[in-house]
């Protein structure tokens, strides 16, 4: 919130009335935060840092987005399955279950379409072996592409939001 107040005075300099305006800049600040996060991630991806360090920092920055409180990154392996390379905020049992996702799983097939998917957690995972709900409400599966091929995935979740705001979907 930004408040601006002006005092209207008479010819003698005495206050006659106050005129004010309150501007809600919450969306502007939220968008500004997302742009800053995008910049940090872009800088990391163009750096000479070790790949493992970059991946850890990317997931840290993604979790700076207000609606996201946990996430993970998988690499596509030679057989087309997904290997977990990093995670943050996931419960231990889910980490174990998600450490490898086969190429024939519903989640992998969704990712291989090349399109991001944002749904209620149970909608995406209802057809998979990982349909145990761990308190997540919203889930996003974002394919990471290199030269047109899906080479990795960024999965994000929220325990507090039923869906991700439009700004988050566009940013990721």
Number of C-alpha atoms within 10 A of each C-alpha: 8 9 9 9 10 10 12 12 12 10 7 6 8 10 11 11 11 10 10 11 10 10 10 11 11 11 10 10 12 15 16 12 15 22 13 13 20 17 12 15 20 12 12 18 15 9 11 9 11 9 12 11 10 18 20 16 16 22 21 18 16 25 20 13 16 16 20 21 19 21 22 26 25 23 19 22 14 8 8 17 17 25 18 19 15 18 22 16 14 17 12 9 10 13 16 11 13 19 15 17 21 17 17 11 16 18 21 20 14 16 22 22 11 16 13 19 18 19 17 19 23 17 13 20 18 14 12 15 13 18 13 14 12 13 12 19 19 23 27 23 24 23 25 21 13 9 6 8 11 19 18 22 24 22 21 27 29 23 16 15 17 16 19 22 11 8 12 17 14 9 13 15
